[in-house]
Amino acid sequence: MTSVRVERLYKIFGPQPTEAMRRLDRGEEPDARNTAAVVDASFTVDEGETFVVMGLSGSGKSTLIRMLNGLLAPTSGQVFVGDTEITGMSGRELRGVRQRTMSMVFQHFALFPHRSVLDNAGYGLRVCGIGKDEIASRAREALGMVGLEGWEDRYPQQLSGGMRQRVGLARALAAGTDVLLMDEAFSALDPLIKREMQDQLLDLNAQLSKTIIFITHDLNEAMRLGDRIAVMRGGRIVQIGTAGQILREPADDYVAEFVRDVDRSRVLTAAALADPAATAGDGTEPVPAHTPVRDLFALFGSSGRPIPVVDRGRVLGAVTPEAVFAALSHRTEEAADA
């Protein structure tokens, strides 16, 4: 079932947005007074899917995500959450959507320095008017999910950057919304902490099956986290596909150049190579869908039997040694041809 649907979304900054849209539809560029931040963006996100929007600085990805929950009003187009259109809602109605349906995790944590970790995690519930006991219970549970049990009475300045981002994630989880919007949520973190947060997000969503729309400029991060990825350039979505599809079949020269130096062993996952028709050997231990391909070689052992791949309790198929070798050797062949 579709969780979020976006239809022909535009955002033009400037005094003549309608005329700028007409020019864009004719294949022309807006005049210098108008800036096209998002142009004709359309996509759907299924329930439980992690949909990553990736692009360089200025590509329009952060503008796009702010239109999904009404922080920015679109110039034109529609956003649906389930069957409900949120474009055109009043401010009060939008606040209700953010409280009940769609939470956001920001790049720079957005924590209150004078509130404890527990109070920060439960702040969204407090805004909704929920009782203190329930707020504390749900906030503690969410902090436990992100590995911060025992830190409830600390303050943000006493935490590392990674821990502060965990509090931000806990606040979104405590709200109990079905959709999480994450705007460059890990980009301010050191590489090792970023990797740990990615692991935690993958593990959490394997349990919770939240719908996640994740914004990043990091291609490796996009390919590691995304069930599907939308690549943006100049306000437009130029390709949508799985990591494997984008690596194997880039839509244009821009995408091909973008993915040229990707370390496939790090970003391709077992899910990308799982073959529904392949049969795993009896007693072969399954691997999670997000297992990096580079970790599969050691698991094949001497038998070389296919390994089953599971995602949220569902068997996607099995991955074979031949599929892993073909995926990783493709990059080598490209380099040799160059």
Sequence and secondary structure as in RCSB ss.txt:
>XXXX:A:sequence
MTSVRVERLYKIFGPQPTEAMRRLDRGEEPDARNTAAVVDASFTVDEGETFVVMGLSGSGKSTLIRMLNGLLAPT
SGQVFVGDTEITGMSGRELRGVRQRTMSMVFQHFALFPHRSVLDNAGYGLRVCGIGKDEIASRAREALGMVGLEG
WEDRYPQQLSGGMRQRVGLARALAAGTDVLLMDEAFSALDPLIKREMQDQLLDLNAQLSKTIIFITHDLNEAMRL
GDRIAVMRGGRIVQIGTAGQILREPADDYVAEFVRDVDRSRVLTAAALADPAATAGDGTEPVPAHTPVRDLFALF
GSSGRPIPVVDRGRVLGAVTPEAVFAALSHRTEEAADA
>XXXX:A:secstr
 EEEEEEEEEEEESS HHHHHHHHHTT    TT EEEEEEEEEEEETT EEEEE  TTSSHHHHHHHHTTSS  S
EEEEEETTEE TT  HHHHHHHHHHTEEEE TT    TTS HHHHHTHHHHHTT  HHHHHHHHHHHHHHTT TT
 TT  GGGS HHHHHHHHHHHHHHTT SEEEEESTTTTS HHHHHHHHHHHHHHHHHH  EEEEEES HHHHHHH
 SEEEEEETTEEEEEE HHHHHHS SSHHHHHHHTT  HHHH BHHHH BTT    TT   EETT BGGGTHHHH
TTTT  EEEEETTEEEEEE HHHHHHHHHHHHHHHHH 
